Amino acid sequence: VAIDFDAAEALGRKILGKGSWVKRIFEEFDGSACGFLWPAEFAALKARFEQAMGGFGSRANFSFDAADSNMEGRISQYEWDQYSAILIAEVGETRCRVA
């Protein structure tokens, strides 16, 4: 399946408005709305992200342990913000926004 990244990004920008994709995806997967991602929620986020990325998903090295920088078994919004910068560096801002 071919993805029109320009069209997907335009749609994403329309949906997000002026909001951040980083914040939006965190909130979408924070099922308990507690401000943290637990391992299962992170795994679901990873699967969704990789599916949306297609072949580029394998370039991103998703690691709960790497994202959980304070090693408390959950990922805060701040930790996700920091980790998303790594994902952007690995696969690019546009592809992350499209996903």
N, C-alpha and C positions, 0 to 999 in steps of 0.2 A: 504494500500500500504506500503510495507516494503522499507525502505531506507537503502542502503548500504553507511553508513557514511564514510567509508574509501575511497570508490570509488568516492563519491561526493566531499570529501575534496581534493583528488588528482586532480580531474578535476578543482575544484576551484583554487587550487594552480597553475595549468597550465595556466588557464585563467588570473589570477592576476599577475603571475610572481612574482616579488619582491614587488609589490604594496600592499597596505593595503586594506583589505575588508572594513574597516571603512570609508576610504576616497572614495573608489569606489562606495559604496552604496549611500553615500551622493551625489556624483556627478551625479549618475544615476537618482536620484529623484529630483535634483535641476533643475526642468524643465525650469526655466527662466534663468538659469546659472548666477544667481546674487550672489551666495555665501551664500544663506540662504534657509532654508526649511520653507515653509508656512504651515499652518494647513492642508490644503488639500494634499499637497505633503507628509507631515508626515503621514497622514492617509493612503495614498497609500503605503508608505514604510512599515508601520505597517502591513497592510493587506498582502503584499507580503512576509514579514518576517514570519508572523504567518502561512501562507500557506506552505512555505518551511519548517518550523519547525514541521509541523504536530502536534502531540499531545504535543510536548514540547513547542509550541508557547504560550500555556496558562500559562506557568510558568513565562514568561516575562511580567512584568507589564508596558506596553507601556503607557506613559503619556506625551502628548505634554507639559502640564504645568510643569511637572518635568524636561523635557529636556530644556525648555525655562527658563533657570536659571535667566536671567536678566529681564524677563517678558516684552519683547518688542513685543511679538506677532509673532516672527519668531525665527528660530533656526540657529545659525551660525555654521560653521565648528568646531570651538572650542567647542561650547556647545554640538554638536553631538559627538565629541571625548570624552568628559567627560561623556555623557550619555551612550555611547556604552560600557564604562568600567562597568557601572552598569548592562547592559544586559549580558556582559560576565560573571560577577559574579553570575548572576541569572541562566543562562542556559549553560554556558561553552563556551570557545573559539572555540572549534571544531564545535559545533552546530551553532554558529553565523557565522563562516566562510562558513559552508555548505549552510546556508540560503542565 
